[in-house]
Amino acid sequence: VVVLNATPAPHRDYRIGVPRAGTYREALSSDTPEFGGSGYPTRTTVETEAVPWHGFPQSIRLALPPLGALLLLPG
């Protein structure tokens, strides 16, 4: 799952629908200091919730860094 925040404002509790129930782990955050980012704290592991969102029967809540991208993998 790829999530982009193209705004300068971080989002602490941003919900998105996901295709598979279970655990998702952060494989990449473009906002980490090693990539020149601000180091905004993200949730490196999240569990799905049985809350339908974006046409999917489950969703996750993320902490999105400003002007950043997250790559999440199931498992």
matplotlib code that plots the C-alpha trace (Angstrom):
import matplotlib.pyplot as plt

x = [0.0, 1.4, 0.1, 1.1, 0.6, 1.2, 0.3, 2.7, 0.5, 1.1, -2.0, -1.9, -4.9, -5.5, -7.7, -7.4, -9.1, -6.9, -7.3, -6.2, -7.0, -4.2, -1.0, 0.7, 4.3, 6.1, 8.7, 9.6, 8.9, 10.3, 10.3, 13.1, 16.2, 18.3, 16.2, 16.4, 13.0, 11.8, 11.6, 7.9, 6.9, 4.9, 3.3, 5.7, 3.2, -0.6, -3.5, -6.6, -9.9, -13.3, -14.2, -15.2, -13.4, -12.7, -14.7, -12.8, -14.2, -11.3, -9.1, -6.0, -5.1, -1.8, 0.3, 1.2, 4.3, 4.1, 5.0, 5.9, 5.2, 4.7, 5.1, 3.3, 3.5, 1.2, 2.5]
y = [0.0, 3.4, 6.5, 10.0, 13.2, 16.1, 18.8, 20.5, 19.4, 16.1, 13.9, 12.1, 9.8, 9.3, 6.3, 4.4, 1.3, -1.7, -4.8, -7.4, -7.8, -8.3, -6.5, -3.9, -2.8, 0.2, -0.7, 3.0, 6.5, 9.2, 11.5, 9.7, 11.8, 9.5, 10.7, 14.4, 14.3, 15.8, 12.5, 12.8, 9.8, 7.3, 4.0, 1.4, -1.5, -1.2, -3.7, -3.5, -2.6, -3.9, -0.4, -0.2, 2.6, 3.5, 0.4, -2.1, -4.0, -3.1, -0.1, 1.1, 4.4, 6.0, 8.9, 10.6, 12.8, 16.2, 16.1, 12.5, 9.0, 5.7, 2.2, -0.4, -4.2, -6.8, -9.1]
z = [0.0, -1.0, 0.9, -0.2, 1.8, -0.6, 2.0, 4.4, 7.3, 9.1, 9.8, 13.1, 12.6, 8.9, 8.0, 4.7, 3.4, 2.7, 0.6, 3.2, 6.9, 9.4, 10.2, 7.9, 8.5, 7.2, 4.6, 3.8, 5.0, 2.8, 5.8, 7.7, 8.4, 6.2, 3.2, 4.3, 6.0, 9.3, 11.1, 11.9, 14.0, 12.1, 13.2, 11.9, 12.5, 12.3, 12.7, 10.5, 12.0, 10.9, 9.8, 6.1, 4.2, 0.6, -0.7, 1.5, 4.4, 6.7, 7.3, 9.1, 10.9, 10.0, 11.1, 7.9, 7.7, 5.9, 2.2, 2.5, 1.3, 3.2, 1.7, 3.8, 3.3, 4.7, 7.4]

ax = plt.figure().add_subplot(projection="3d")
ax.plot(x, y, z, "-o")
ax.set_aspect("equal")
plt.show()
